[in-house]
Amino acid sequence: MTTHLEKQLEKITVKEGVAPRPGIGNLGQKVKLRANHLKISKFPNLKLYLYNYNVTSSSGRTIGKKVRWKVFEEIKKQKKFGKSLPIFNWNDMIYSSTKLSLEQDEFELPLPPSEPAGKITTFKIKIKFKEEFSLQHIKDFMESKQAWNKNVQTCMNALNAYLNYKVRTNYVSLGRGIYASNNNRVILSGGAELRQGHCQSLRVGWNDLTVNVDVCSGIFCPPGNVVDIAAGILNRRKDDLRRGIDDRDRRILAKALKTLRIRVLHRGDNKRSIYSIDDLSKDSADNIKFRDEEERETSVTQFFAKKYGMRLAFGSLPCIKVSKNCFPLEVCEILPDQPFKGDITDNGRADMIKFTCVKPRERFQSIREAIHNVFRYGQDENLRSINMGVDTEMIVVEGRVLPPVSISFNKDRGQQNQKVDTGRWNFVSQVIQDGKKLTNWSILALSGDHQNAIAQFGRQLTETLNKKGMNIVNQPAVVIFNQHGDIKRGLTQAAERARMNKDEPVQLVLVVMRERSRLYSDIKRIAETELSIRTQCVLNKNIRKPKGFEQFCVNVGLKINAKLGGRNYSLSTGQIDFVSSVPTMIFGADVYHSGVHEQHMPSIASVCASMDAAATIYSGRYSMNKEPRNETIEELDLMVIDLLKAFRAKNGRLPQRILFYRDGVSEGQFRKVMEVEVDMLRKAFKGGYGDNPPKLTFIIVQKRHHTRFEPTNQRDSDRGNCRPGTVVDTGIVVKQEFDFFLQSHASLLGTGRPTHYRVLVDDNKFKADDFQSLTNKLCYLNARCTSSISIVTPAYYAHLICNRARHYTVWQGESSSEGSATCASVSKPLTNLMYFL
């Protein structure tokens, strides 16, 4: 029977950009889910006006966003826009529902000072009309009359600006987050302050525009005296700072404090007191010398004692450098509501997870409170000015829970298939499907543990893994080595001791560490790019725990067996016939960008691909992008050709079908991916296939979104979350596009985040049910664990390869502006192995 939705889909024509929706899925048990989306109850006026907005200082210097906003608000206050009610997009544009009646489009404007002793600042303003545009483009897109293009994006940008302008004006904002309350905050290990806030953005749904409202978190620098803040960042007692800090700590502190705004406390009200930090001095306040007003040489400490009658308690600490001034840390306080610029420690990340993990019921209640107390759409005069209304009740959509997945273990030992409907399976009574032989291996202990303790761990690990189906012939040799020594020498010694069978190469060095530090990067880089050794790192705290020790050994064993080329488990026969019936390769691809403090470092791109009919054995490749922060994979064709050759060498033929899961692409980059990466793939196929290329299905994998679901009936939930295998392909997705949300994993702690899959190319002509089911099953093949994961395994492996290549990348130069990066190649013997697990 043809449904109403399917009849609608028959009318859809897609002109460009994405694959058309093949229909509505019907497989699985239907469930009702609450989505954190609100319907637009009243569509806004169809016509808007866009103006370029430029603000410079009187000397022509470019001005930051916050000052541009202050200038804009001053223009409104002085009624220079007449009766119009325009809004500022927090960048360089002004939107208005009516034409602005400016007397002149270039003028100067004085801005009152932000502090009593400050000066009036004059700014030069240019407001130039750019274009008139119609929101009909959004309607046409929703009604499938046109594809997503620049015009639709312009309309969405404008409406998002209207949606967020008032809340960004009224409350603290960081990125897209709005932080209205001072109650939901916690100080992390390492000194940063984590706050809980909310965010919202406009989305296109099935027949409606929706507002996606969610909880978010932001990392701020806590306000207060700089010495107190420094103690938190360095994880030191405040009194300990009286003795000063070394250069390493100084650099850590400088990284966290640079550009932050401070108030100096010693000058009184009649002098300027607010500054931005340029840097920290290399010398302490006691040791910085200069000539005072009487031309006598003095130190900063002596100067403050004489000039202000202040005896510095922390004279051994460096000073804050501001232009030509140096201020001791203890006379400065950091102003509130500024982003934290320092590094987050491992303990800090653990604190973040604890703070941000909230169950669906609590999360959705927080969203409801924000809708009514923070966003307050009915009281927003900017939305009223364009006649836009927002419903305050969250949307209920129909989802489906896909059938359970069946996992296969070692049939030679009489192992039965196990049906999995909880996203996790019990491995206690199971045996690895294809356990590999391990002869030449050793343990390198960098943890300071006694040799007997390490040897005991080796015996217990051997016993456990042999029970689980591996064939470990020898007890490992143990090498005790100083973690502060030459790590290459330590690895070489461990490799030499590992070669019990001299006719075979070293198979594995297991490294015991105290903590995961920079040492981990050195171990991976040296072992895998110079010495051709597979390594497995463990923390010594885990080998001492009696509780859960056997499970720990099993988890380590799963990684080791896969690195040796073994198969831990697979999907049962008939589960993925699309892959096993015809030679098929499943690719995953990702691009890693360095953080805000390492923008000089290149982006790393990676591609991995399945090499067997069970989609369990993968080979990977990586490369460095030349263009900084380029999201496209510049050497995609070369890496894909190399992997096709590896597939042919292993299987004797090339694949006839290819699934390509591309992680980390935002909506604004879809067209570029289509034009660049899909074209590169097509050209790469020509070399080996000629005029008979493989059928390609190209899928975007999106995790960075804010859509969440909550079952309306607790009987349909898994501890409040959606059950693993829950799929949504109506309601909040775009009617004309082949996309869906899939929550494939069990969420043990907080609220599960579904993955958004968007099919851009589909030569294989999948039906909705077939592709959704296949994608769900591919989330059950991660060799590292006994549970499904939140994204398909090849995309996850590509992410691991990017992370591994980061450890191989070294910056060569004296500074971030002078030098270049090099990325070592993994040793040839490891190239086609799963060393990256």
BELGI-V728449 format. One record per helix or strand. SS is the DSSP state (h for helix, s for strand). FROM is the first residue (numbers start at 0). TO is the last residue. If there is no record, write none. Layout:
SS & FROM & TO
SS & FROM & TO
This chain:
h & 3 & 9
s & 19 & 19
s & 28 & 41
s & 46 & 56
s & 61 & 61
h & 64 & 76
s & 86 & 87
s & 92 & 95
s & 105 & 110
s & 120 & 133
h & 135 & 141
h & 149 & 169
s & 171 & 173
s & 176 & 178
s & 184 & 186
s & 191 & 203
s & 208 & 220
s & 223 & 224
h & 225 & 232
h & 237 & 242
h & 246 & 256
s & 260 & 263
s & 273 & 275
s & 278 & 283
s & 288 & 290
s & 296 & 298
h & 299 & 307
s & 317 & 321
s & 324 & 327
h & 328 & 330
s & 331 & 333
s & 337 & 338
h & 345 & 355
h & 359 & 374
h & 376 & 378
h & 380 & 384
s & 388 & 400
s & 404 & 407
h & 410 & 412
s & 417 & 419
s & 423 & 423
s & 433 & 433
s & 436 & 437
s & 440 & 444
h & 450 & 466
s & 470 & 471
s & 476 & 479
h & 486 & 497
s & 507 & 512
h & 517 & 528
s & 534 & 538
h & 539 & 542
h & 548 & 562
s & 566 & 566
s & 569 & 570
h & 576 & 579
s & 583 & 591
h & 595 & 597
s & 603 & 609
s & 617 & 623
h & 635 & 650
s & 656 & 662
h & 666 & 688
s & 694 & 701
s & 708 & 710
h & 713 & 715
s & 716 & 717
s & 720 & 721
s & 725 & 727
s & 736 & 736
s & 738 & 742
s & 754 & 761
h & 767 & 779
s & 786 & 786
h & 792 & 807
s & 808 & 811
s & 819 & 822
h & 827 & 829
